[in-house]
């Protein structure tokens, strides 16, 4: 009888542990989604965030000097849109 109660106790503990682990994973997933919604827009508005997303998308930001050199070389034509 002692062996049967020990086996049942172990099975109940394993089922309880799986249940608690499932609740823990689900709550962490929901917290991460909420955190990500708040964090992503803030990060994109920082200089590091802009640099990261520009680098990730292959965009190169030119300095004023580099832009002037490209204009002088004729590779880019400046068009004034206010006229």
C-alpha positions as CSV (number, residue, x, y, z in Angstrom):
1,X,0.0,0.0,0.0
2,X,2.9,2.3,0.8
3,X,4.3,1.9,-2.7
4,X,1.0,2.7,-4.4
5,X,0.6,5.9,-2.4
6,X,4.2,6.9,-3.2
7,X,3.6,6.4,-6.9
8,X,0.4,8.4,-6.8
9,X,2.2,11.2,-4.9
10,X,5.0,11.3,-7.5
11,X,2.4,11.4,-10.4
12,X,0.4,14.2,-8.7
13,X,3.6,16.2,-8.1
14,X,4.7,15.8,-11.8
15,X,1.3,16.9,-13.0
16,X,1.3,19.9,-10.7
17,X,4.8,20.8,-11.8
18,X,3.8,20.7,-15.5
19,X,0.7,22.8,-14.7
20,X,2.7,25.4,-12.8
21,X,5.4,25.5,-15.5
22,X,2.7,26.1,-18.1
23,X,1.2,29.0,-16.2
24,X,4.7,30.4,-15.7
25,X,5.6,30.2,-19.4
26,X,2.2,31.7,-20.5
27,X,2.5,34.7,-18.0
28,X,6.1,35.4,-19.1
29,X,5.0,35.3,-22.8
30,X,2.2,37.8,-22.1
31,X,4.5,40.1,-20.1
32,X,7.1,40.0,-22.8
33,X,4.5,41.0,-25.4
34,X,3.3,43.9,-23.3
35,X,6.9,45.0,-22.6
36,X,7.8,44.8,-26.3
37,X,4.9,47.0,-27.3
38,X,6.1,49.7,-24.9
39,X,9.8,49.3,-25.5
40,X,10.0,49.1,-29.3
41,X,8.6,52.7,-30.1
42,X,10.8,54.2,-27.4
43,X,13.9,52.5,-28.8
44,X,13.3,53.5,-32.4
45,X,13.2,57.2,-31.4
46,X,16.7,57.1,-29.8
47,X,19.9,57.7,-31.8
48,X,21.1,54.1,-31.2
49,X,17.7,52.8,-32.3
50,X,17.7,54.8,-35.5
51,X,21.3,53.7,-36.2
52,X,20.4,50.1,-35.6
53,X,17.3,50.1,-37.9
54,X,19.1,52.1,-40.6
55,X,22.0,49.6,-40.5
56,X,19.6,46.7,-40.5
57,X,17.8,48.0,-43.6
58,X,21.0,48.9,-45.4
59,X,20.5,52.7,-45.2
60,X,23.6,54.8,-45.0
61,X,23.2,58.3,-43.4
62,X,25.5,60.8,-45.0
63,X,27.2,63.6,-43.2
64,X,26.9,67.2,-44.6
65,X,30.4,67.0,-46.1
66,X,29.7,63.6,-47.8
67,X,26.5,65.0,-49.2
68,X,28.2,68.1,-50.5
69,X,30.9,66.0,-52.2
70,X,28.3,63.9,-53.9
71,X,26.4,67.0,-55.1
72,X,29.7,68.5,-56.5
73,X,30.6,65.3,-58.3
74,X,27.2,65.2,-60.1
75,X,26.0,61.9,-58.8
76,X,23.0,63.5,-57.1
77,X,21.0,66.4,-58.4
78,X,19.6,68.8,-55.8
79,X,16.0,69.7,-56.6
80,X,14.4,72.5,-54.7
81,X,10.7,71.5,-54.1
82,X,9.5,74.9,-52.8
83,X,9.2,76.5,-56.2
